[in-house]
Amino acid sequence: MEEFLRSVGIPFALLVIGMMFLSILTIASGVGMWMGTKWGWWLASFYYVYSIFRNGSALFTVVTMADQLEGSARGPEYYMTKHGVRIVIHCLLVFYFFKPNVLEFFDMASVNKARAVGVLVGICTGLAVAMSVFGLAVD
């Protein structure tokens, strides 16, 4: 698997770090949401925005590799549909998190929604840039 990942430009260390990060994030956000805390809302919101970025990146990769996937068991259409549907679902979940009753439950009714989205997108963009730089440095 490590050799395959290297052949498509993904360092194995980056994959392991990413999986550990997502696992810890998912567990922590679940605990925080269960308790109805602000940090639980922020972590879960971040997770869904990050998932939009991650699936958008995967969708872009599938589009750029469509010729190579054409002869495989599952063609590029399968992967485009898979990641496209995931993006739509995660967008709907982000919209849900910004509903007034959800914000009220997490004691965040006074949050500036545009600023919160900006913070979440900014953090995800920063992570995407950092991971790209880390990926280039490892290669």
Beta strands, then each sheet from edge to edge (+ up, - down):
end
